[in-house]
Amino acid sequence: MYLPYHCRAMSFTRRKTRQISVGSVAVGGDAPITVQSMTTTKTHEVDDSLAQVYSLHGAGADIVRITCNTVEAAEGLAEIVPRSPVPIIADIHFQYRLALAALEAGVDGLRLNPGNIRKPDQIRAVAREAKDRAIPIRVGVNAGSLDKELLAKHGGPIPEALVESALYEIGLLEDEGFDLIKISVKHSNVPLMVASYQLLSRKVDYPLHLGVTEAGPPPGGLIKSVAGISTLLLQGIGDTIRFSLTTDPVEEAKAGRQLLEYLGLRERRGVDLIACPSCGRAEVDVFKVAQDAQEAFEKEKLPIQVAVMGCVVNGPGEAREADIGIAAGRGRGHLFIKGQVVRVVPEAEMVDALLDEARKLAEEGVEARLAAADAGAGEEAAEEAALLLDLRGDINHTAERKAAVAEVVQAGE
């Protein structure tokens, strides 16, 4: 199968961390950075919870967290875990016995909140049971639920307070000889979140779980999450991520996966669609064509970059790095591969033709599809571009601008 260069995972300098296993998924060390999300169903409603787990897995989640807030939830986990396509982590707050119950249910990992499970003997009891089963624990510090003593000591949920909370809990776990640990220090304030993880990364070598807590609904929540998580990933910090959005959790998994793909940290498994912003020369509704193409390609698992361009004048050239694209002419679409026009199709068939050619490209490769180009397609596109330029004019005033540039340069000689 054809795999474009921009779809391959790039070499990336990451902070060296210990590696742990969450079920069958490795986290930390040289393992791929993983995507996590969390169900929003009632855990005791097993079929609904499993349906959402499967949806999250299909959207890109490698690991799924499920709340364990009641005995019924723990009993639900006992049914969910063996039927899940991905490792399941139990999310525990306040009641340490529910962590013990979740372990009995067979979960692949625990998340403990140091802000609301504070008694050392209770934390140690969980550590002993988890150690016996080789089940990892995430020390999940959250700025919104920090211990009151730490808040008073530091004057608020600043990075030093979050990190101190994490280190204290880690110490209790280590006292029991437990080291299957990963850590998060989440904050809703992006700069403070970044600073917290940077500080923590200088103090421990455990794998880190990144996230901006309570990020809110899209688009703001997406922007905050991308800003915080990508900043750290590009510094080599982070081993697993979660977007905490006020929306369908499937969107969290999609966003997390796409972020890793766009940063070159995971191989692309789906389409990357790019489109021009449109202009007065556009011969079609670029926004609608791009949306239709996005919807069509979302159902495919084609690891390619697709371009939708408003006109044939500059479209194929501007998007020549895309694997495949379509540029509009007058009532027609000019299908191109790596900037070379290979076919001309009716406007109404643009998206269908683009999808059909993309499938062939993924299967056969660039050279084979270029060799199969329709005779005269390139010449026809060039003629169309010249005609459009003559009809519409140079709306970007390129010739005038180039003349002005030359005038300035000559005046300085």
N, C-alpha and C positions, 0 to 999 in steps of 0.2 A: 504493500500500500504506500502511495506517495505521502511523504511527511515533509512539509515545507520547513526551511531552516528556522523560521521564527516560531515554529511550534515545538521545537525541541528544547528540553530543559537546559538552561544555560548553567555554566559553571559559576558558582556563587560562593563567596567567602562567608562562611557562617561561623558564629561563635561555637566553640567546641563544648558540647554538653554530654552528659551521660545519656545512655539510651535505655529506655524502659519499653515494656510491651503492654499495650492495652488490648487484651485479647490477642487477636492476630495482627494487630497494627503496631508497628514500631514507631516510637516517638522520641525525638532527640538523636544525638549523634549524627550519623550521615544519612539517616532516614529522611524521606521526602517530608516536607512540611505538610501537616494534615489539616483538614477542615472539620470543624465540629459545629453542631447545632443542637437545639433542644426542643423537645416536643412541647406542645401547648395543650395536649389532651389530658383528661383525667386518667392517671396511670392505671386505675383499677378497671377502666374500660379498655380491655385488652385489645380487642379487634381494631378499635379506632386508633389506639396508640401504635399498634403494629403497622397499620395502613400509613400513618404519618412517618414512621421510621423508614418504611420502604420508599416513600416519596422523597424523604431527605436524602436517602442513599442514592436514589436516581438523579437527584439534583447536584450531587457532588460531595455529600458528607461522608467522611471516613469513619467518624465516631459520633454517636448520638447520646446526649445526656437526657435523663428522665427524672422527674422529681419523685422523691420517696418521702412523702410527708405524713403518711398514715400507714397503719398495719395493712390495710387493704391495698395500698399502693405497693408495698413490699410483696404482698401475695401476687399482685399483678405482674411484678417484675419476674417472678418465678415462672410465669407463663411466657412473658415477652422474650426474655434473654435467649432461650434455646431456639426460638423461631425468628430471631432478628438476623438480617443480612450483614449487620455491622456490630462492632463491640458496643456495649451499653454501659454507661456510667450513671451511677445513682447520685442524685443531687441531695445533699443532706444539710438541714438547718436545725438548730436547737436541740434535737433529740438524738443523742449518740446511739441509743439502742436501735434506732432505725437504720443506722449504718451497719450495725451487727446483723440486723434482719436482712438488709440488702445483700450482705455477703452470703448469708445462708441461701438467698434467692439465686445466687450464681452470677452476680454482676461482674463485669470486667474491670471496673474501676469505681472509686469513690471520689466525690468532691466534698470536702469539709470546709465550712466557713469559720475561720478563727474568731470572727466577730460575735458569733452566737453559740458556739460550743467552746467554752473556755476552761472548764475544769480539767486540770492536767491528768487526773486519774482516768477520766473518760476518754480523753484523746489517746492515752497510752493503751487503754483497753482495745480501742479500735485498731491501733497500730499492731498490736500483738496478733489479733485475729486476721488482719490483712496480710501480715508477714507469713503466717502459717499457710495462707492460700496463694501467696505471691501475687496479690492484687494491689495495683498502684493506687496512690492517693494524691489527689490534687489539693494543695493548700490554696484555697481560693479566697484571697483577700479582696474585699470590696470597700471602696471609699465610703459608701453609704451605710456600712454596718460595722465600722471600726469600733473596737473596745473604747468605752468612755474614758478610761484612764489614759490611753494613748492619745485620744483627741485632746484631753486636757494638757497632757505633757507637751505636745507639739503645737498646740494652738489651732488645730484643725487637721483635715485629712491631706496632709502634705506628703510628698514622696517618702520622706524619712519615717513617717508614721506607718505607712503601708508596708514598707520594707521591714521595719522592726516587728510588726505583727507577724509577717511571714517567717522571719528568722526565729522568732520565739516558738512558733508552732513546729517548725522544722526540727528545732532542738528537742522537743518532746518526742517526736517520731524517732529521731536518731538515738535517743536514750534507750529505745526498745530495739535498737539494731535494725531499724527500718529505713531503707534508702530508696524504695521504689516511688520516688517523689517527683511530681511536677508542680509548678507554681504559677499563680497569676496574681497580679497586683492591679486590679482594674479600677479605673477612675472615669467619671463622666466628662471631666475636663481634659481635652486632648493633650495640651502641653504637660499637664501634671501626670497624665497616664504615661506619656513618653518618658518623662523624667524618672518616674517610678521604676519602670522596667530597665532603664539605663543604669540606675543605681543598683538594682537587684542583680543585674547581669555581672556587675563587678565584684559581687560578694559570694555568689554560688555558681556551681556548674551543673545544677539540675536543669532539665528541660523547662522551657517557659511557654505558658499558654497565653496568647495575646488577645486583648479585646478592650474595646471602649464600652464600659457598662452603661446601661440605660441611654443608649445613643438616640433612641426615639425613632419615629417613622421616617421612611424615605421622603424626599431626597436628603434631608438634613442628616438623618441617622447614617445613611450610606457615606456621605461626605466625611462626617466625623470619624467613622470607622476606617475608611480608606486612609485618611490623613494620619491617624495614629498608628494603625497596623503597618501600613507600607513604609512609614518613616523608620520604624524599628527593623522591619525585614531588610530594608536596604542598608542597614547598619550591621546586618548579620545576626540580629537578635530575634529569637522566636523560633519555636519548633512546632507549634500547633496554634490555630487561630479560630476565633468565633466572632461573627458579626452579631451584635445584640440589637436587633431591630424590632420596632413595634409594628409587626406585619406578619404575614404567613411565614413560618420559619423556613419554608422551602426557598424563599427569596434570600434568606441568610446564607443557606448552603450554596446557592447559585453565585451569590456575590463573592463569597469566600473563595470558591473554586476559580472564578474568573479573575480575581485579583492575583492569585498565585500564577495563573497562566499568563496574565499580562506582564507580570514581573519576571517571567521566565523561570519560575521556581517549580512549576509542574508542567508536564507535557500537555499541550493543548488537546482536548478531546472533543471540542465543539467549535463551531464557526466563530470567527472574529469578523464582524461586519463593520466596514467603514463606509462613510458616505460624505459627499461634498455638502457644504452648508446651503447650497442652491444660490442662484443669482438670476438676473434678468434674462440670461441666455438659456436657461434651463427649458427644455422642450417637454418635460413631464413634471408631475407633482413628485419631486424627489422625496419628500417626507413620506408620502403614501407608499411609493415603491419600496423605499427602505424599510418601512414598517411591515409591508407584505413579505418582503424577503426575509426579514428577521423572524417572523412567525413561521414561515415555511422551513427555514434552516434550523430553527430550534428543535424540530422533531428529528433532525439528522445528527449523527455523531461524526461529522466530517471535520477533521482538524486542519481547516484551511482558512485563509483570509479572503473575504469577498468584498468587492467595492461596488457601490451604486453611485454613479456619477450623472449629473444633470444634463450634460451635453457632450457631444462627440468631439468638440473643438479641442478641449484640453484633457477630457476625462481619461482616456487610455494612457496618456503620457504621465499625468499627475499620479495616477494610481498604478503605475507599472510594477511597483513592488508587491501589489496584491497578487494572490495566486490566480484569481479570476474576477471578472467584473462585467458590468453592463453600463454602457453610456448611451444616452438617448439622442436620437436624431429626430427628424420630422416624421412622426408616426411609426418610427422603427427603433429597435434597440440594437446596439452594436456590441456583441459579446466579445470580450477580449481575455486573453491569458497572458500574464506577465507583460501587459502593455501592447500585445499584438492582437489585432482584431482577427477573429477566426470565423465569425458567423454574423449574419444580419437577420433579425427576426422581427415579426410584427410587434408593435408596442404592447398589445394585449397579452402577448405570450412571453414578455420579458422575464418575469419571475420564474415561470415554469421552465423556460429554456436555460436560465441561469442555474437552477437547481439540477436539471438533467445533466448539464455539462459539468457541474461541480462533482456529481457522483462519478462521472467517467474520469474526471481528472484525479480524484482520490484513488481510483482503482488502477488507472493506466499510467499516470505520471504526466509531467509537462511536455516532454519531447513527443510522446505519442499523440497527445491531443493537438499540439501545434502542427504535427504532420498531417493530422486529419482535418485541418482547416479548410473551409470552403474556398474554392478558387475565386479570386477577385474580391474577397471580403475586405481586405485591407485597402485596396484602391477605392472601393465604394465608400468606405468610411472617410477616406481623405477627401473625396469629392464632396461628400455631405458636409464635412467640417468647413471646407472652403466656402460652400454655398451659405452655410449658417453665419460664418464670419462676415460674408458680404451683406447678408440680410440684416443681421443684428448689429453689425459694427463691432468695433473694439471697445466693448463696454467697460473694460478695465483700464482703458486709455494707455495700454502698454506701449504703443509706439511713441506716444507723446512723452511718457515718463522716461523711456530709454533715451529719447532725444535730449531731454532735460539733463539727464545724468551725464551724457556725453558732453554737453555744453559746460557743465560744472567742472568736469575733469579737464577739458581743454583749457578753460579759463585759468586753471591752477598751474598749467605747464609754463 
